[in-house]
Amino acid sequence: MSVYSKFRYRYQSKGLLRERVVGQVLRELEKARLLKSRLKDNKLTVGAQLSLEDSAVVEIFGAAGYDYVLIDAEHGSATAPIVKSMLQAGRHTDTVVLARVLRLDAELIRLYLDLGSPGVVCPFIETAAQAQHLVDACRYPPLGIRGYGPRRAGNYGFDADEYFAQANDSMVCIAMIESELAIENASEITAVEGLDGVLIGPMDLSINLGVFEDFESDRYLEAVETVRAACRANGTAMGTGCYSIEHAITCRDTGDSLLLALGDEVALRQGAIATLETLRSF
């Protein structure tokens, strides 16, 4: 018997400790499945994007009661160790912590899943084939192509079997819609089985449409409505990055269920400016 086997046997013999640790791992998957269920039922979910690479930010948004937060590994400087620490912080909250990956890359997605992210948000999904690749990258065979190695996700081997048994049904897969080509293919993208939702990236989409930051232009609004109609037809959650609280309220009242309503940088900047302006306005 190997040293690892002996340790695992001794560890498993401690029933109460074993139950507690397994519960932590399975709770993260249960949180993800609850989010997936809410999205499927078109219930409102409110999220935030985190660009400040500090686990305390996860704890703050988690304590505030956000349904999910995205760790921005696309535009931010979050490395794998930073993502891991932020995922660890999320374990002590009811908030689902997801990695927003740099690009559609099965190996990169696998890394974040193995670190414990219960799914990913992927930018610039433009075709149904790309959406299917995203879903496949989040699932183990025979349903997908994810390679096996759930390091932190499986509690460093202690609970890998339990994790493997539930992972395929628990991963949250969200595709970002950020180009004119994606709008043209919205019906096909949102019809991909296993895709939980789509999230419009307003900045890149407005750039791609030639109407940078003109979110009230007919061209931009028509594109959003095209995606919204496709989501409704295919039962896929409709989401968007919200550029103001007024925009978030409008999207909520329209029936969109996946709201990326705030960012940590935005909240800090706006709060800092508002306090300063208020105190200096005399």
FENZIRA-V905727 format. One record per residue. SS is DSSP state (H for helix, E for strand, C for the rest). Layout:
# FENZIRA-V905727
ss->SS
ss->SS
This chain:
# FENZIRA-V905727
ss->C
ss->C
ss->H
ss->H
ss->H
ss->H
ss->H
ss->H
ss->H
ss->H
ss->H
ss->H
ss->H
ss->C
ss->H
ss->H
ss->H
ss->H
ss->H
ss->H
ss->H
ss->H
ss->H
ss->H
ss->H
ss->H
ss->H
ss->H
ss->H
ss->H
ss->H
ss->H
ss->H
ss->H
ss->H
ss->H
ss->H
ss->H
ss->H
ss->H
ss->C
ss->C
ss->C
ss->C
ss->E
ss->E
ss->E
ss->E
ss->E
ss->E
ss->C
ss->C
ss->C
ss->C
ss->H
ss->H
ss->H
ss->H
ss->H
ss->H
ss->H
ss->H
ss->H
ss->H
ss->C
ss->C
ss->C
ss->E
ss->E
ss->E
ss->E
ss->E
ss->C
ss->C
ss->C
ss->C
ss->C
ss->C
ss->C
ss->H
ss->H
ss->H
ss->H
ss->H
ss->H
ss->H
ss->H
ss->H
ss->H
ss->H
ss->C
ss->C
ss->C
ss->C
ss->C
ss->E
ss->E
ss->E
ss->E
ss->E
ss->E
ss->C
ss->C
ss->C
ss->C
ss->H
ss->H
ss->H
ss->H
ss->H
ss->H
ss->H
ss->H
ss->H
ss->H
ss->C
ss->C
ss->C
ss->E
ss->E
ss->E
ss->E
ss->C
ss->C
ss->C
ss->C
ss->C
ss->H
ss->H
ss->H
ss->H
ss->H
ss->H
ss->H
ss->H
ss->H
ss->H
ss->C
ss->C
ss->E
ss->C
ss->C
ss->C
ss->C
ss->C
ss->E
ss->C
ss->C
ss->C
ss->C
ss->C
ss->C
ss->C
ss->C
ss->H
ss->H
ss->H
ss->C
ss->C
ss->H
ss->H
ss->H
ss->H
ss->H
ss->H
ss->H
ss->H
ss->C
ss->C
ss->C
ss->C
ss->E
ss->E
ss->E
ss->E
ss->E
ss->E
ss->C
ss->C
ss->H
ss->H
ss->H
ss->H
ss->H
ss->C
ss->H
ss->H
ss->H
ss->H
ss->H
ss->C
ss->C
ss->C
ss->C
ss->C
ss->C
ss->E
ss->E
ss->E
ss->E
ss->C
ss->H
ss->H
ss->H
ss->H
ss->H
ss->H
ss->H
ss->C
ss->C
ss->C
ss->C
ss->C
ss->C
ss->C
ss->C
ss->C
ss->H
ss->H
ss->H
ss->H
ss->H
ss->H
ss->H
ss->H
ss->H
ss->H
ss->H
ss->H
ss->H
ss->H
ss->H
ss->H
ss->H
ss->C
ss->C
ss->E
ss->E
ss->E
ss->E
ss->E
ss->C
ss->C
ss->C
ss->H
ss->H
ss->H
ss->H
ss->H
ss->H
ss->H
ss->H
ss->H
ss->H
ss->C
ss->C
ss->C
ss->E
ss->E
ss->E
ss->E
ss->E
ss->E
ss->H
ss->H
ss->H
ss->H
ss->H
ss->H
ss->H
ss->H
ss->H
ss->H
ss->H
ss->H
ss->H
ss->H
ss->H
ss->H
ss->H
ss->C
ss->C
